[in-house]
């Protein structure tokens, strides 16, 4: 089973694609509400669509937006990854990484002088686990204390988007009554998985992730910060995509 991936402008999604995306979310999350889903989607610039290469059936997606803020007088840009889900039967497929990698490299090349980051909010360990695989430097992490510059950047990225639910001291977006959460059995943290120090750290920093809390994470988005594994999985620095 193989997935094909492509980047599309969120504004260009068809009604059928939106329906399929919502159905996919509803299968994997509890408390998914269509108006909230649509509002979140309308807030994004791009969507990575993942389809079964044989049938064309939508099997995954990830929403993306380029944020621009000012932090202590410095202009900051951040690629913000929102809702992301892949059908369990396709876990391990690399199509999402190929397309996301092309988008990230395009932004790096389009904004060569910018202070650029990947801003990720992670409700599940599988999303957080991307960080140590793909980046040399990222925060928070289990064996390196975050330098002083990290918190202000996260604060200025998270607080405007989540003014009532951002817990700055914990670095977590707290779940509200309307927040969706992963269904039991989708990505549970088992005793075996806790042997992984990154997963154990995620559990300690976001103990209420099963209720929908999301851990705020940050990684400098530069070519030098990608690991060798990242380039290998992405296809050795895939060609940059045209982004507008």
N, C-alpha and C positions, 0 to 999 in steps of 0.2 A: 504494500500500500504506500503510495507516494502522494505528496501534496504539491500543488503548484501555488506560488504566491505572487501577488502583484500589489503595487501601491496605487491607491486611487484617492482623489480628492473627496473628502467627506460630503461635500455639497453635490457630488455627482452620483452618489449612491441611489439606486432605484428603490421603489417601494418594496419590490420583491426581495432585494438584498437586505434591506432593513428588517423585513419580516423574518428572514432566515437568521440574521444576526440575533434578533431578540429571542427567537426560539432556541438558539444555541445557548444563550445566556440562561434562559429559563430552565434548561435541562441540567445545568451545572450549579446554579445558584438558587438560594431561597430568597423570596421577597423581592424579586425583580419586578419593577413597576414600569409599564410602558412610557408614561410621560417623563419619568426621571431618566430612563434609558435614552429617549429621544433628545431630551435637553442636553445630556452629557455628550451625545454623538454630535449634535449641532455645534457644540463648543470646540470640537476638534478640527484640525486642518486636513489630516490624512487618515486613511484606514488601510491597514494591511489585510487583504483578503486571502484566505487559504482555502483552496478547494481540492477535492479528490481529483487527481490528474486524469483518472479514467472516466468518471461520471460527471464531473463538474459540480458536485454537491458541495455546498459550503460546510467546511469542517473546522474552521477556526478564524479568528480575526484579532487584530490589535489596533486600538485607536491611538493617534499621535497628534501632538500640538507643539508648536514652537512658542515658548514663553519668553517674554522680554521684560525685565525688571531692572531697577537700579538698586544696588546694594552699597550703602555707605559711599555714595557718589560714583560708583563704578557701574557701567552698563553690563548687564548679564543676559545671556541667552541660554535657554535650557530646552532640550527635547524632552517633553513630558509624555510618558507612556501611560495611557489610561486603561480602560477595560481590555483584557487580554484573556482569551480562552481557546483551547484546542481540544477537540474530542479525544477522549482517553485512548482510543484505538490508534491514534496517530502520534501519541507521545513519543518523543525521540526524533521525529522528522525535523529536518533542518531548514525547511522552506521559510519559516518565519525569520530565522536568523539571517538568511541570505538577503531578504528584502529589507529587514530592519538595518542590517549592516550597510547596505547600499544607501539608505536614507541618512544614516549617521555620517557616513563618509562624505556624502553630498553636502551636508550642512557644514562639516568641517572645512571643506574646500570652498564653499560659497561664502563663509564668514571666517577667513583666515586670521584676522586680527581680533576676533571676538573672544571673550572669556565664556567658553561654552561648556555645558554640562549635560549629563543625562540625569533627569529627575524622575525617580521611580517611587511609586507608593505601592507597597507590597502587602497584600492580605494573606498570601500563601507562601509557603517555604519554597515552592518550585520557582516562583518568580524571583525571590531573593537570591536563590542559588545561581542565577545567571551572573550575578555580580563577580563572585570570585573566579568564575570560569573565564569571563571576558575582559576583566579589568585588573590592571596591576594596582591601581589606587582607587578605592571606593570607601564610602562611609555610610552607616557605621559598620564595623567589622570586629571580629572577636579578638584579634591579637594586635591591633594597632589603635591607639587612642586618636580620636578625631582632632585635628589641629583647630586652632581658635577660629579660623576663617570659615569653617564648615557650617557652624550653626547659623550665623547671619544669612548665609546664602539660602539654606533650607527655610529659615524663617520667612524671608522675603518671597520665596516661591510658594510656600504652603499657606501662609496666613491670609493673603488676599483671596485665595480660592476657597479656603475653608475657615472663615473668620470665627465661626462659632464652635467648631469641632477640633481645631488644631491644638494639640497639647504640646507646647513648645518644650517643656521640660523632659517629656518622654520621647519627643520626636515622632509622635503618632497622631494620625487622624482618627479621632474617636467615632465609633459607629453611632448613628442615630436610629430611631425606630424605623425609619424608611430605608436604612442601608441594607443592601443585599449582602449575603454571605455564602461561602461555598457550602454546597450540600455535603452532609456526612458521607465519607467514603471517597470523595473526589481527590483530596490531597491531604489525608490525615497524617499527623506526625506520630509515628510509631516509636516504640522503644528502640528498634533497630535503626531507624533514621536518626535518632538522637545521638548515635555514635559519631555522626558527622558534626564537627565543631561549628560549622557555619549554620547548620539547621538548629543545633542546640542554642547558638547565640540568637538566632531569629526568634526562637521560642521564648527566650528569656527577655528579649527586648520588646516583644509583641505578644504577651501571654494571652490576650483576648482576641487574637486573630480569628478564632472560630466564631466570634460574635460580630465580625466585620471590621475590626480595627485594622488600620493600614500603617505600616512602618514607612517613614519617609527616608529615602536613600538618595545618595548623590555620588556621581562619578565624573571626573573631568573627561570631557569628550574631545580627545585628541588621538591622532594616529599612534603616537608613542605610548598611550595608555592602554591600548588593546594588547592582550596577551597573544603569544604565539598560537595558543589554542583557539583564540577568537578568530584569527586570520585563517587558520586551518578549517574551522567550521564554516566560516563565512565564504570560503572558497578563495583564500589568499587574496584579501583585499578586493572584493568585487567591484565592478565598475560603478561609479557614482551614478545615482539617479538624478534626473532633472527635477528639481523641486521649486515651487513658486509659492 
